[in-house]
């Protein structure tokens, strides 16, 4: 369902890198949908049991996101891609 146009706002690449996160396991689609609602998330590809998120979260923000990930049934086979 189309919800409207959005304009992604990128921070300076010297301050915050755009990263690609890959999640697997049962809660990967749910957790990625939650992260897509946060400022800094640009795009996601979601399938059953796995998801990819493209985002530009600050380091301090990312720390809280990864801590929250421990409460879900997800795995990150690799840290993230830059």
C-alpha positions as CSV (number, residue, x, y, z in Angstrom):
1,X,0.0,0.0,0.0
2,X,1.4,3.4,-1.0
3,X,1.6,5.8,2.0
4,X,3.1,8.8,0.4
5,X,6.4,10.3,-0.7
6,X,9.3,10.7,1.7
7,X,12.5,12.7,1.4
8,X,15.5,10.9,3.1
9,X,17.7,13.3,5.0
10,X,21.3,12.2,5.0
11,X,23.8,13.3,7.6
12,X,27.4,14.1,6.5
13,X,29.3,11.0,5.6
14,X,32.2,12.1,7.7
15,X,30.1,12.1,10.8
16,X,27.8,9.1,10.2
17,X,28.2,6.3,7.7
18,X,25.4,4.7,5.8
19,X,25.3,1.0,6.9
20,X,23.6,-2.1,5.6
21,X,22.3,-4.4,8.4
22,X,21.4,-8.0,7.7
23,X,19.2,-9.8,10.2
24,X,18.1,-13.5,10.3
25,X,15.8,-15.7,12.4
26,X,12.2,-15.5,13.4
27,X,11.9,-11.9,14.6
28,X,14.1,-10.4,11.8
29,X,11.1,-9.0,9.8
30,X,9.4,-7.6,13.0
31,X,12.6,-5.9,14.3
32,X,13.4,-4.4,10.8
33,X,9.9,-3.0,10.6
34,X,10.4,-1.4,14.0
35,X,13.8,0.1,12.9
36,X,12.3,1.4,9.7
37,X,10.1,3.8,11.8
38,X,13.2,5.5,13.3
39,X,14.9,8.6,11.9
40,X,17.9,7.5,9.9
41,X,16.4,4.4,8.4
42,X,16.1,4.7,4.6
43,X,15.1,1.4,3.1
44,X,14.4,-2.2,3.9
45,X,14.0,-5.5,2.1
46,X,12.0,-8.0,4.2
47,X,11.4,-11.7,3.7
48,X,10.3,-14.6,6.0
49,X,13.1,-15.1,8.5
50,X,15.5,-12.5,7.1
51,X,15.7,-8.8,6.4
52,X,18.1,-6.1,5.2
53,X,18.0,-2.5,6.4
54,X,19.8,0.5,5.0
55,X,20.3,3.2,7.6
56,X,22.4,6.0,8.9
57,X,22.2,5.8,12.7
58,X,24.7,7.6,14.9
59,X,27.1,5.5,17.0
60,X,25.4,6.4,20.3
61,X,21.9,5.6,18.7
62,X,23.2,2.4,17.3
63,X,24.4,1.3,20.7
64,X,20.8,1.4,22.0
65,X,19.5,-0.3,18.9
66,X,21.9,-3.3,19.3
67,X,21.1,-3.6,23.0
68,X,17.4,-3.8,22.2
69,X,18.1,-6.4,19.5
70,X,19.1,-8.8,22.3
71,X,15.4,-9.0,23.4
72,X,14.3,-10.4,20.0
73,X,15.0,-13.7,18.4
74,X,17.4,-12.4,15.7
75,X,20.9,-13.0,14.6
76,X,23.3,-10.8,12.7
77,X,25.7,-13.2,10.9
78,X,27.9,-10.2,10.2
79,X,28.2,-6.9,12.1
80,X,27.1,-4.6,9.2
81,X,28.3,-3.5,5.8
82,X,29.5,0.0,5.0
